[in-house]
Amino acid sequence: MTRRQQIIEILQQNKQTAQQLANYFQTDLSEILEDLQHIEKSIKPKKLKITPAYCRKCNFMFKERSKASKPSKCPRCKSEWIEAQMFWIE
């Protein structure tokens, strides 16, 4: 089974961040982000769902963010205390 197939199985069972997946597969975050972009296109009719990242200090939600990577800091309060996006498949 390929890594992408394993990621699909994991995301069908529960929500994960990209960093959690990178740690699980012991690979770079950039490779996981590339896999997620490919998976999003290949799993139709199912969908890759994303809970947006948010600032844990002021609760700013990064709703309009199109990148799958974690934001570096909050545009509102400049805090770096950011909770990463969560991915899952429905």
Order of alpha helices (4+ residues) and beta strands (2+ residues): alpha-alpha-alpha-beta-beta-beta-beta
